[in-house]
Amino acid sequence: MRVRRAGSVTAFLCGVLLLADCGPTQHDAGSADHSPSVHAADAPAKLPVPRGEGSEVDDDFNGDGHRDLVLDDLVKAQAHADDAGIGIVYGGARGLMSGARQLLSPAKQAAATRGQLPAVFEAEATCDLDGDGFTDLVVSTDPPFDGQGQPPVPLQILFGSPAGLTGKAVKLTVPGRARAGNDWPDQPVCGDFDGDKAADLVLHASGSQLTYLRGPFTRKGAAHAAGAPIEAPGEVPTAPAVDVNLDGYDDLIVRTAEGTARSALVLGGPDGPTRTGTVLPAGIDTALGRFGEGKALDAAVGAMNGTALRYDLPTPTRATLSSPGSMLDTGDFDGDGRDDLVSSGSRLKIFRGRTAGLSASGMITVAPPAVGTTRVLTVADFDGDGRADLVVRTYRGETKDTVAVYAGEKKGVVSAKPTLTFSTSAFLTP
């Protein structure tokens, strides 16, 4: 479970880190000679989006019980062209299907403001906001603003359906009583912070204050309830929200700033995320997971000089992973019930969760699928086998890239070679 805001400075830092093919144990995923970029003309044949009836699977926009992939960074038809939009790859019984894809663009999906469509259209958060069994997508836009007073709400919601994300977006409603100052209400984090089984949203309000919107949400973008802004130990709410102390309420990390900064765990409860828990050391990225056999979840804080570990939140014991890695993701790749830590620095490294916690012993490195700048897109179970899969993107310029999926394995942690590769240029085809 990574803690990172889409489009943030930390995501940028991740994008500039090259994953080298070296380390104690190495998986050779091939080289550029064997994994050429896929141009739009070579895109996999287009497949219909499977129709679903609703599910409780995360990131399942069409409700067919299979997880889907959001791609916020797509290559362009030519250098310096406008951003194409957001790509969705739908899942099936065997995992992601690169042919079952959909391009979301502001021209087709965004809601206009004063007759003007936004130029920015970026994926921010995913959850089932209206509780109908279809995951919804929260996107950020750039509505017109003259700089006077409070800016308009830049967030819009695309609601899932049996056919996926097919409709027009609606603007998220943020009541005046839930706002503070003249900051943009942005940086949304989904979670069930009050334990009522409905998805809520937390946004940045102003300074060290958060806006808390209680779900469920209407199809017009209005929350069930919203109160005054909540005081917080920072101003940058970061996803994902997760029940760290297993008390039935989702919790989240709040950072004091973007980039290298301190952060703190904010605990959910009947009144929402109002209680400050553990204060974490300064770092670039934070990941939450069950790395050992503790009673609660653990935290890993990545910095350039090493990774700080905090076991058994919210009153943790301290440890350090000496191998540096500033960008972190977690997932149970081998299905043993403990999360493994993916660290992106000068290398892409996987540290296995063990009874006593994480250790550099037995570390595995993964080579990128092609020459270029590689970053982790997500860690999640796409094929439904109970083991997390690793999805990475190698960027080779504005018009070339490779997305690769490495399947989780019981013995090898992840597959030695990608089980699926494609280029986001596929979204440029009709």
Salt bridges, closest charged atoms under 4 A:
ASP59 OD2 - ARG67 NH2 3.42
ASP73 OD2 - ARG375 NH2 2.41
GLU124 OE2 - ARG5 NH2 3.74
ASP130 OD2 - ARG219 NH1 2.83
ASP132 OD2 - ARG219 NH1 3.44
ASP183 OD2 - HIS204 NE2 2.92
ASP194 OD2 - ARG214 NH1 2.78
ASP247 OD2 - ARG275 NH2 3.85
GLU258 OE2 - ARG5 NH1 3.82
ASP285 OD2 - ARG4 NH2 2.51
GLU293 OE2 - ARG338 NH1 2.48
ASP329 OD2 - ARG2 NH1 3.59
ASP329 OD1 - ARG4 NH2 3.49
ASP334 OD2 - ARG352 NH2 2.67
ASP336 OD2 - ARG338 NH2 3.40
ASP385 OD2 - ARG387 NH2 3.29
GLU398 OE1 - LYS76 NZ 3.15
GLU398 OE2 - HIS80 ND1 3.50
ASP401 OD2 - ARG393 NE 2.76
